[in-house]
Amino acid sequence: MLKKQRMSLSKLHPHHFWSDESSLTSLLIFTLGYLIVLNSLSEFSFGRLAARLFFSLIIVAGVFTTFKHRWLRGFALVLAVASLALNWAEEIRPGGGLTTLNVSVSLIYMAFLLAIVINQVFREGPVTGHRIRGAILIYLLLGGLWAMLYQVVALTMPHAFRLPEGMGVGDPDVLQRTLTYFSFITITTTGYGDITPIHPLARTLCMLEALVGQLYPAITLARLVSLAVMHQKENP
């Protein structure tokens, strides 16, 4: 009885939780919260703060997911501290080159987090609900990653995208919200046409995102089905 109690308590320990697949579900919740708040409420000051808070939770949770990879902890911590500092520094003193630097560092960190999550979802083992939610998380992270790529392009080349009339690149918050929307419209190949890539680099990024958006679901389904079949054969 005592042994069972100790085992149940160990599962509640942060080290166990964030190293386990259950962390994928928490990351999915934080990411969904960030995207919903960013696109629906960030034009208000409280919504902008809430979006930054959700993004900070994603950053912190990403560090915890490296518990099982000791050699990654230091790298993850440095990136996380830099991203958090720049994220909130931009809130205090917006504008200038700080926005481009913040987006660039966040882009590197999100690419790192994406690699960690992909490793957790597609490694060998039984297919659980957490893994399926992790696969959804990867799709959302891909959309967010491309949104940051678009931001870097738009900030360094102001005429790389044809935006809706009256909307320029002068307001970083509006640009972030607009290009995040554009990224998810592109990855799902919906393509409303209200935002158009003009620069060859922007067009190339859009083309690659559309390809990833089409190929990822098929590859994910094939991999998860094969993992489930392998697990069933090994554990009849």
Backbone torsions as a table, in degrees:
resi	resn	phi	psi	omega
1	MET	NA	-45.7	179.4
2	LEU	-63.3	-38.2	179.8
3	LYS	-64.6	-40.5	179.0
4	LYS	-64.6	-39.2	179.3
5	GLN	-64.3	-40.6	179.1
6	ARG	-65.2	-38.3	178.8
7	MET	-65.5	-41.1	-180.0
8	SER	-68.0	-36.0	177.7
9	LEU	-68.8	-35.4	179.5
10	SER	-65.1	-30.5	178.7
11	LYS	-68.7	-24.1	178.4
12	LEU	-84.4	-10.6	-179.6
13	HIS	-67.0	135.9	-178.2
14	PRO	-54.2	-37.3	-179.5
15	HIS	-60.5	-43.5	-179.3
16	HIS	-70.4	-45.1	-175.4
17	PHE	-60.5	-49.7	-174.2
18	TRP	-78.3	-17.0	174.9
19	SER	-87.0	-13.8	-177.0
20	ASP	-91.6	170.0	-179.6
21	GLU	-67.5	-18.1	179.1
22	SER	-62.6	-22.3	178.2
23	SER	-64.9	-26.2	179.4
24	LEU	-63.6	-37.4	178.7
25	THR	-65.9	-42.2	178.9
26	SER	-64.1	-42.7	177.5
27	LEU	-62.4	-37.6	177.8
28	LEU	-62.9	-42.6	179.0
29	ILE	-62.2	-45.8	179.4
30	PHE	-62.1	-42.1	-178.1
31	THR	-66.9	-43.4	177.3
32	LEU	-62.4	-42.4	178.3
33	GLY	-60.2	-42.8	179.8
34	TYR	-62.7	-48.1	-176.7
35	LEU	-66.1	-40.2	-179.7
36	ILE	-66.2	-47.3	-179.2
37	VAL	-66.4	-42.6	-178.5
38	LEU	-59.1	-44.2	-173.7
39	ASN	-86.1	-18.3	-175.8
40	SER	-112.3	-25.5	-173.0
41	LEU	-126.5	-4.0	-171.9
42	SER	-72.0	-8.4	175.2
43	GLU	-74.8	-14.1	174.3
44	PHE	-98.8	152.5	-176.6
45	SER	-63.3	-41.0	-179.7
46	PHE	-68.5	-33.1	178.0
47	GLY	-68.7	-38.7	177.8
48	ARG	-63.5	-42.1	177.7
49	LEU	-65.4	-40.2	179.5
50	ALA	-64.8	-38.6	178.6
51	ALA	-64.5	-42.4	178.1
52	ARG	-65.2	-35.6	178.5
53	LEU	-65.6	-44.8	178.0
54	PHE	-62.5	-40.6	179.2
55	PHE	-65.3	-37.1	176.7
56	SER	-63.8	-38.3	177.1
57	LEU	-63.9	-38.1	177.2
58	ILE	-63.0	-42.8	-179.6
59	ILE	-63.0	-48.3	-178.6
60	VAL	-64.5	-43.9	179.1
61	ALA	-62.0	-35.4	177.6
62	GLY	-61.7	-36.8	177.4
63	VAL	-65.1	-43.2	-178.2
64	PHE	-64.4	-29.5	-179.3
65	THR	-69.5	-9.8	179.4
66	THR	-92.5	11.3	-178.5
67	PHE	-55.1	-38.1	-177.8
68	LYS	-79.8	-9.7	-177.4
69	HIS	-117.0	85.1	-173.9
70	ARG	-59.4	-36.3	-177.3
71	TRP	-71.3	-13.8	178.2
72	LEU	-94.1	-15.4	-173.2
73	ARG	-59.0	-47.8	-177.6
74	GLY	-61.3	-45.8	179.6
75	PHE	-62.5	-44.1	179.9
76	ALA	-63.5	-40.4	-178.2
77	LEU	-66.1	-43.1	179.2
78	VAL	-61.8	-47.4	179.1
79	LEU	-62.6	-41.2	-178.0
80	ALA	-65.1	-45.3	-180.0
81	VAL	-62.2	-44.7	179.9
82	ALA	-63.1	-43.4	-178.8
83	SER	-66.8	-43.3	178.3
84	LEU	-62.9	-44.5	-178.4
85	ALA	-62.4	-46.1	-179.3
86	LEU	-68.5	-36.5	-179.7
87	ASN	-60.4	-45.9	-178.3
88	TRP	-83.4	-26.5	175.0
89	ALA	-65.2	-36.7	178.0
90	GLU	-66.8	-32.7	177.2
91	GLU	-66.4	-37.0	-178.7
92	ILE	-77.0	-44.9	-179.1
93	ARG	-129.8	81.2	-176.3
94	PRO	-71.4	161.7	173.8
95	GLY	94.4	175.1	177.5
96	GLY	72.1	-161.1	-179.3
97	GLY	-72.3	-10.3	-179.5
98	LEU	-63.7	-35.1	-179.9
99	THR	-63.9	-47.0	179.7
100	THR	-62.6	-42.0	179.4
101	LEU	-65.1	-42.0	179.8
102	ASN	-62.1	-47.0	-179.6
103	VAL	-64.3	-38.7	-178.4
104	SER	-65.7	-45.9	179.2
105	VAL	-66.0	-42.3	177.8
106	SER	-61.9	-36.9	178.3
107	LEU	-62.0	-45.0	178.7
108	ILE	-63.0	-42.9	-178.7
109	TYR	-66.0	-42.4	-179.4
110	MET	-66.6	-33.8	175.7
111	ALA	-65.3	-39.8	177.1
112	PHE	-63.5	-45.9	179.5
113	LEU	-63.3	-39.6	178.3
114	LEU	-59.7	-42.1	179.1
115	ALA	-63.3	-39.7	179.0
116	ILE	-64.4	-45.6	-178.4
117	VAL	-66.3	-40.9	177.4
118	ILE	-59.0	-41.3	178.5
119	ASN	-62.4	-40.1	-179.0
120	GLN	-70.1	-38.1	-175.3
121	VAL	-75.2	-40.4	-170.6
122	PHE	-101.1	4.2	176.9
123	ARG	-72.0	165.4	-178.2
124	GLU	-67.7	148.6	179.5
125	GLY	141.8	177.4	-178.9
126	PRO	-68.1	148.7	177.6
127	VAL	-86.7	112.1	-178.1
128	THR	-108.8	171.4	176.5
129	GLY	-61.6	-35.1	179.4
130	HIS	-64.5	-37.1	178.8
131	ARG	-66.6	-40.2	178.7
132	ILE	-64.0	-42.5	176.6
133	ARG	-66.4	-32.0	175.6
134	GLY	-65.4	-35.9	177.4
135	ALA	-65.3	-37.4	175.4
136	ILE	-65.8	-40.7	178.6
137	LEU	-59.2	-42.0	179.0
138	ILE	-58.5	-43.2	-179.5
139	TYR	-61.5	-42.7	179.0
140	LEU	-67.8	-39.2	178.2
141	LEU	-65.2	-36.1	176.6
142	LEU	-62.2	-44.0	177.5
143	GLY	-63.1	-41.5	178.1
144	GLY	-67.0	-37.5	179.2
145	LEU	-63.1	-45.9	179.1
146	TRP	-67.1	-33.2	176.8
147	ALA	-60.7	-39.8	177.8
148	MET	-68.6	-38.2	175.6
149	LEU	-60.6	-43.4	178.0
150	TYR	-62.7	-38.5	178.9
151	GLN	-62.6	-45.1	179.7
152	VAL	-60.8	-43.3	179.2
153	VAL	-63.4	-46.3	-177.5
154	ALA	-67.0	-34.5	-179.7
155	LEU	-73.7	-32.8	-179.3
156	THR	-90.0	-25.5	178.1
157	MET	-131.5	88.7	-171.7
158	PRO	-56.0	-24.2	-177.7
159	HIS	-105.2	23.6	-179.6
160	ALA	-72.1	-25.0	179.4
161	PHE	-125.5	144.1	170.3
162	ARG	-92.0	108.5	-175.7
163	LEU	-95.6	164.6	176.4
164	PRO	-55.3	149.8	-175.9
165	GLU	-57.0	134.7	179.6
166	GLY	87.3	-3.3	-179.7
167	MET	-110.6	115.7	178.3
168	GLY	-111.8	-168.5	-179.6
169	VAL	-98.2	11.7	-177.1
170	GLY	-69.7	-30.5	-179.5
171	ASP	-104.2	107.0	-177.5
172	PRO	-60.3	-34.0	-179.3
173	ASP	-67.3	-43.2	178.0
174	VAL	-65.7	-40.2	179.2
175	LEU	-63.7	-42.5	178.8
176	GLN	-62.2	-45.6	-179.3
177	ARG	-64.4	-42.6	-177.4
178	THR	-67.2	-44.5	-177.0
179	LEU	-76.3	-24.7	172.6
180	THR	-66.9	-44.3	174.5
181	TYR	-58.5	-46.3	-178.9
182	PHE	-62.4	-38.1	-179.3
183	SER	-62.1	-44.6	-177.8
184	PHE	-75.4	-27.6	172.8
185	ILE	-67.5	-35.1	-179.1
186	THR	-75.3	-43.7	-176.2
187	ILE	-67.2	-26.5	176.4
188	THR	-91.7	1.5	-179.4
189	THR	54.0	35.6	176.1
190	THR	-75.7	-52.8	173.1
191	GLY	60.1	73.8	179.3
192	TYR	-72.9	-24.7	177.9
193	GLY	88.2	3.2	179.3
194	ASP	-75.9	-21.7	175.2
195	ILE	-125.1	131.7	-174.8
196	THR	-128.5	130.3	174.2
197	PRO	-73.8	133.2	-178.0
198	ILE	-109.2	-48.0	-178.2
199	HIS	-70.0	144.1	179.0
200	PRO	-54.9	-36.8	178.8
201	LEU	-65.4	-43.4	178.4
202	ALA	-62.9	-41.0	178.6
203	ARG	-64.4	-40.3	179.0
204	THR	-62.9	-44.2	178.9
205	LEU	-61.7	-41.4	178.3
206	CYS	-63.1	-42.1	179.5
207	MET	-62.3	-44.2	179.9
208	LEU	-65.2	-40.9	-179.9
209	GLU	-64.7	-40.7	178.4
210	ALA	-62.6	-39.4	177.7
211	LEU	-64.1	-45.2	178.8
212	VAL	-62.4	-41.4	-179.9
213	GLY	-61.2	-30.7	178.7
214	GLN	-84.3	-39.4	-174.6
215	LEU	-80.2	-34.7	-174.0
216	TYR	-58.3	-48.9	-179.3
217	PRO	-59.2	-39.1	-179.2
218	ALA	-67.5	-44.3	179.7
219	ILE	-64.8	-43.1	-179.3
220	THR	-62.9	-45.9	179.6
221	LEU	-60.5	-43.9	-179.8
222	ALA	-63.6	-42.3	-178.6
223	ARG	-67.3	-46.0	-178.5
224	LEU	-66.8	-37.4	177.1
225	VAL	-64.8	-43.2	179.5
226	SER	-64.2	-38.3	177.5
227	LEU	-64.7	-41.2	179.9
228	ALA	-65.2	-40.6	179.2
229	VAL	-66.2	-43.8	178.9
230	MET	-61.3	-42.8	-179.6
231	HIS	-66.0	-37.1	179.3
232	GLN	-68.0	-36.3	178.4
233	LYS	-69.8	-38.1	-178.6
234	GLU	-75.9	-25.0	-178.8
235	ASN	-128.7	70.2	-176.5
236	PRO	-68.2	NA	NA
